[in-house]
Amino acid sequence: MGCAASYPPNAHQPQAGGSGGAAPRQAPSATVVSPQSLPRANAQQVGGAQQRTGQADDQKSAPILKSLVQLHRDSLQWEGDASSSSLSFKFDTSSSQGCKVTAHLFVQENTSGDGAVPSFLGAKQTQQETFRQGLQQTCQVTFSGVDAAAGIASHGEEKDGFYHLVVDIAAVGASGLPVVMTRQLSYAKLAKSDAGCTLSLVKQKAVAGAICSELETLYGAFGRIKNNDAGGDGTDCVICLTNPRDTVIMPCRHVCLCSNCANVTSSTWSFQCPVCRARVAAMVKLQD
């Protein structure tokens, strides 16, 4: 449980199935694994204003995890007809040994419980390709003889561990590392449309060591990653405008405070996010 932030490497040529040539660097993305057992903030009415109490109990810390694989969420595309269907997307991998990309179509997720790494059973089709280290690589998978619209009708809505599509990106030779996200699972849903079928991302999970947790996006975390093309503007705490941002507000997931300001329990922002005004349930400090 903690945070995962991708640190892109220099691009290399992918193996069969990847895109050729080096691609421009893109701003790294940052995600946070949903913290579990975070205590809820206690609030009381004081002189007509709300004040949050028990802040010390709400403070949690989470390490920043290096992400060896990262799918570009907005790059998923689906094309198909009654005879075949194809999936394409972009992704990054910083693993020196590259990664394996596996796509499962109409599959059941099997897991032994919360936090366990899942396996996938009964897929209508499963395709796998291997890629070398690199940025913004393109993967295109063709599912032969698959009518996606008919599959949706027979498979039905996603429920009880059944999913239309799961993309599994796993770094090669890096399994079991406890402070590194070595594997990312992306779950997508197919829907019928006038043009055929559309694809939308439902959720993502990260595997770090032997733990699998659902991912959520952090807002405002880019400034914590040094020497990237996102620039250095907007990286200071929005309250003191001096210290770097290092604290996530839950559940809105804005990274907008330094730990010093986050510890001021009598402040307005101790119970209300200064960015979106959402109620504060807990604060999580990101530790390098």
ABEGO torsion letter per residue (X at the ends): XEBBBBBBBBBBBBBBGBBBEBBBBBBBBBBBBBBBGBBBBBBBBBGGBBBBBGAAAABBBBBBBBBABBBBAAABBBBBBAABBBBBBBBBBABAAEBBBBBBBGBBBBBAEBGBBBBBBGBABBBBBBBBBEBGBBBBBBBBGBBAAAAAAAAEBBBGGBBABBBBBBBBGABGBAABBABBBBBBBBBBBAAGBBBBBABBBBBBEABBBBBBBBBGAAAABBGBAAEABGABBAAAGABBBABBBOAAGBBABBAAAAABAABAAAABBAAAGBBBABBBBBBX
